[in-house]
Amino acid sequence: MSEKIQLSVADRKKVWWRSTFLQGSWNYERMQNLGWAYALIPAIKKLYTTKEEQAAALERHMEFFNTHPYVAAPIMGVTLAFEEEKANGAEIDDAAIQGVKIGMMGPLAGIGDPVFWFTVRPILGALGASLAVSGNIMGPILFFVLWNAIRMAFLWYTQEFGYKAGSEITKDMSGGILQDVTKGASILGMFILAALVQRWVSINFAFNVSSVQLDEKAYIHWDELPEGGEGIRQAFEQVGQGLSQTPEKVTTFQQNLDSLIPGLMGLLLTFLCMWLLKKKVSPITIIIALFIVGIAARFFGIM
């Protein structure tokens, strides 16, 4: 029986160092995938001996990946454990590894911003700035040293935590632990996707479906209001009484959609993009098509 291949502390430190360049080659199609694959190269070279196996491992890590650059470390650790077990013959397919990555990157991304960008960095920045304004050169030096010490320590210890947790997960493959984790990660990934759709995908139709002339007493007669502050006061008062600001009530197509199913078009657009990706349509092609459709719809007054 061949000896088990295992990543040493030195191997994991190489990955840790490279992970600091996670966003060094960021792209709009697959976000951080190039930096992710670059970080894993030392581990892949150690775990797989043939060029074919190494190429296959790199290829599966060229898929879409995007999260906060610092909280990617525990995901990296889990991935290292999975790759280690796979290299030693465990039945772990590519979809399982990618599923766990996707399931973890969404929730962790929401932690990174408030912890690092909105808490740690402002505190250290304020400390350094308080020294710098008095002419003390230690202000920027202190900020630089403390920030990078905290950042690097966090990356290393959370990567190790992920590596050890991933090793525990893969110990009992027959017990279905990995399958449960993969299923849970996939469900969590779909939940995060739904939340992102509601927040980031917005389609607003600009054309009207009806225009009704209101009764004389149903809208504000701006030409009859007194000048100055009294006119403004009366205008606010009439708005508070429910009077319309225009003599016509205009109903837009978007208002009708929102009254029936808010966010429907954004959801349908997301499903369309997912279907196109499933049909192997290039993400770049989809992005360009969305730009063209959006510009044309704006030009013709549809959106």
Residue pairs with C-beta under 8 A, 6 or more apart in sequence:
4 88
5 46
5 47
5 84
5 87
5 88
6 84
7 43
7 46
7 47
7 80
7 84
7 163
11 42
11 43
11 46
12 43
12 80
12 159
12 160
12 163
13 156
14 42
14 43
15 39
15 40
15 42
15 43
15 76
15 80
15 159
16 73
16 155
16 156
16 159
18 38
18 39
18 41
18 42
19 35
19 39
19 72
19 73
19 76
19 155
19 159
20 152
20 155
21 35
21 38
21 39
22 32
22 35
22 36
22 39
22 69
22 72
23 32
23 35
23 69
24 34
24 35
24 38
25 34
25 35
25 38
26 32
26 34
26 35
27 33
27 34
28 287
29 64
29 283
29 284
29 287
30 62
30 63
30 64
30 65
30 283
31 64
31 65
31 66
32 65
32 66
32 67
32 69
32 72
33 61
33 62
33 63
33 64
33 65
34 62
36 61
36 65
36 72
36 76
37 58
37 61
37 62
39 76
40 57
40 58
40 61
40 76
40 79
40 80
40 83
41 58
43 80
43 83
43 84
44 54
44 57
44 58
44 83
45 54
47 57
47 83
47 84
47 86
47 87
48 54
48 56
48 57
48 87
53 87
57 83
60 94
60 97
60 98
61 79
63 98
64 102
65 72
65 101
65 105
66 105
66 109
67 75
67 104
67 105
67 106
67 108
67 109
67 112
68 108
68 109
68 111
68 112
68 113
68 116
69 112
70 112
70 116
70 151
70 154
70 155
71 108
71 109
71 111
71 112
71 158
72 105
72 108
73 154
73 155
73 156
73 158
73 159
73 162
74 104
74 108
74 158
74 159
74 161
74 162
74 165
75 100
75 101
75 104
75 105
75 108
75 162
76 159
76 162
77 158
77 159
77 160
77 161
77 162
77 163
77 164
77 165
77 166
78 100
78 104
78 162
78 163
78 165
78 166
78 169
79 97
79 100
79 101
79 162
79 166
80 159
80 162
80 163
80 166
81 162
81 163
81 164
81 165
81 166
81 167
81 169
81 170
82 92
82 96
82 97
82 100
82 166
82 170
83 97
84 167
85 92
85 167
85 170
85 173
86 92
86 97
90 170
90 173
91 173
92 170
92 173
92 178
95 182
96 178
96 182
99 182
99 185
99 186
99 189
100 181
100 182
100 185
102 185
102 186
102 189
103 182
103 184
103 185
103 186
103 187
103 188
103 189
104 185
106 188
106 189
106 192
106 193
106 196
107 188
107 192
116 151
120 147
120 150
121 147
124 142
124 143
124 146
124 147
124 150
125 143
127 142
127 143
127 146
128 139
128 140
128 142
128 143
129 139
129 143
130 139
131 138
131 139
131 142
132 139
132 140
133 139
169 177
169 178
169 181
170 177
170 178
193 270
197 263
197 266
197 267
197 270
198 263
198 266
201 266
201 267
201 269
201 270
202 266
203 265
203 266
203 269
203 303
204 254
204 303
205 252
205 253
205 254
205 257
205 265
205 302
205 303
206 252
206 254
206 301
206 302
206 303
207 252
207 253
207 301
207 302
208 250
208 251
208 252
208 253
209 251
209 252
209 253
209 256
210 250
210 251
211 248
211 249
211 250
211 251
212 248
212 249
212 251
213 247
213 248
214 244
214 247
214 248
214 249
218 243
218 244
219 243
219 244
219 245
219 246
219 247
220 235
220 238
220 239
220 243
220 244
220 245
222 235
225 231
225 234
225 235
226 234
239 245
257 264
257 265
273 286
276 286
277 283
277 286
294 303
297 303
